[in-house]
Amino acid sequence: MELEKEELARRLAKRAETAVKILKILVIIAGAVFAAAGIFCIIALTVISDRQTAVIGIIVFMCCIILLAVAVMSMLAYAYYALNKLKKLK
């Protein structure tokens, strides 16, 4: 019984550690996409003469940011779930 709890605790800790690593990667990617969206907005307002094309590009970047935010939230929920189970296991 004790050996099973130790194995389960090890697996849950590994899951939580993996979730934290993925969260770090997702946050870096989200920052890069956000910076690219900012640069695109500046370029769109100054260089691109067709406003419709600029708006479509901004919408695409915003959709990417929303998808990344959803991915970060789901990974946070996954890490919280694994840590909560680990805490209840004692």
N, C-alpha and C positions, 0 to 999 in steps of 0.2 A: 504494500500500500504506500509506504513512504517513498519507495523507489519510483513508483508511478507519479507521485506528486512532484518529485524532483525533475523527472523527465518532462512533465507538463509545464512546470515552471520554466525550465530551460527553453522549451519551444515557444512559450508565450513571450519570454524576454527577447528571444531572437526575432520574433515577429515585430515586437515594439521597436527594436533597434533598426530593423529593415524599414519600418514605416517612417522613422525619424530621418533616415538617410534619403528616402524618396521625397519626404517633405522638403529637405534642404535643396534637392535638385529642382523640385517644382517651384520653389520660391525664387531660385536663381533664374529659371526659365521665365517665370512671370515677370520678374524685374526687367529681363532683356526684352520681352515682348512689349512691356509698358514703355520702355525707353524708345524702342523702335516706333511705337505708335506716336509718341511725342515728336520724334524727328519727322515722321511722315506727316503729321498735322502741320508742322512748320513749313515743310516743303510744299504740301498741298495748298496752303494758303498763299504762298509766295510765288511758286513756279508753275504749278498746274493751272492752266487757264480754264479747263472744263470743270466746273464745280460739281457736276453730277459724278464724275469719275472720282473726284477727291472724297466726296461723301461716301461712296461705295467702299473705297479703301479704308476710311475711318471706321465704317460699320464692320468690316471684316476684322480689323484689329480689335475692336471692342468685343466681338464674338469670341475671338481667341482668348482675350483676357477673362471673359466670363467662363469659358470652358476650363481654363486653368484654375480659376477660383473654385469652381465646383470640384475639380480634382484635388485641390488642397484641402477643402472641407471634408471630402470623403476620406482622404488619407488621415486627417486629424481624428475623425470618428473611428476609423479602424485602429489607430494607435491608442485612443482612449479606451476602446472596447478591450483590447489586449491587456492594457495596464490595469483596467478595472478587474478583469478576470484574475490577473496575477495577484492583485491586492486581496481579493476574496479568497484566494487559495492559501495564503499565509505560508 
